[in-house]
């Protein structure tokens, strides 16, 4: 799951580079109540949300945001986009996680290394 979340954050940052014409981008990561939240925000040109078919189910183009949505949904996550022309863009993703699962994974990785 960590790799998938990294890939999603990377895709959002690539969108900033490709499309936003931004001076600044900020990434914030927060955990709480078994939810991981990542906010990617820029001061770029923004866009009309309705102009991006990738948010809708019937998309055949603009696979970046569509891919983000599908990958998040596959792990129980969600995303929201706040944007408007001239006002930058803020994308918020949230993914459920269990701190116990994180600990088990680290312990198992360590045990596997010791066996080898």
N, C-alpha and C positions, 0 to 999 in steps of 0.2 A: 504494500500500500504506500510506503514511503516514496518509492520510485514513481509511482503514478501521480502522487501529489506534487512531487518535484517537476514532473513533465508538464503538469497542468499550469503550475506557476510559471515555468519557462515559456510556455505557449502564450500566456497572458502578457509577459514582458516582451516577447517577440512582436506581439500585436502593437504594443506601445511603440517599439522601434519602427515597425513597418508603416503604421497608419496614423499615429497620434500627432506627429510633428511637435513633440513635447520638449520642453526645457528640462523638466524634472519628473521623475517617477519615484514613487514610494511603495515599499512592500512592508506590510505589518503582519505579524503572525501572533496569534493569541490562542491560548487554550483555556478551557473552563467548562465545567458541567459536561465532561466527556465529549466536547466538540472542539475540533481544531478549526479556527477561522483564519483565512488569509485574505488580506485586502491588497489589491494592486490598484494604485491610483496615480493618475497623471494630470498634468496641467495643459494637455494638448488641445487639439481642435474639437474634440468630441464628435458626436454624430447623432442623427435621428435614429432612435432605437428601432422604430418601425421599418427603417430602410435596410435592416440586416436580417435576411431570411434565416440565418443560422440559428436564431433563437427559436424559430418555429419548428414544428414537426415536419413540415413539407419541404425542407431545404434540399436543394440539389447543388448549391454552390456555397462558398464561404465556409469551408469545413473547419476552420480553426475554432471558432466559438461553438459550432455544432459538436465538434469532437470533445471540447471541454465539457459541454453539458452531458453528453453521452457517457464519458468516462466517469464523471462525478456521480451520475445516477447509478452507474454499475456498482459503486461502493456505498450507496446510500447518501451521497452528498447532494448539495444544492448550490446554485449560484444566482446572484442578482447583479444586474448591471444598472448603474445610474449614470446617465450621460445626457448631454444636449449640445447642440452646435455652439462652439465657442467657449464651452465650460468644462472641458476635460472629461475624463471618464473614471469611474470607480467600479471595480469588479470585486464582489465579495463572494468567496467560496467558503462553504462550511461542510465539514466532514465529521461524522461520528467516529469516535475511537474509544478504546478501553485501555486505561493505563496498565491494567493487568496483562493485556495482550502484548503491549510493548515490552514489559519486563520479561515475559516468557520468551519472546523472540530473541532478546539479547542473551538470555541465559542459554537457550538452545544453541545459538550461534557459537557461544563460548565453549560449550560442551563438545560440539562437533569439531572445533579446532583442536581441542585437547586429544581427541581420539585419533586424529590423522597423523 
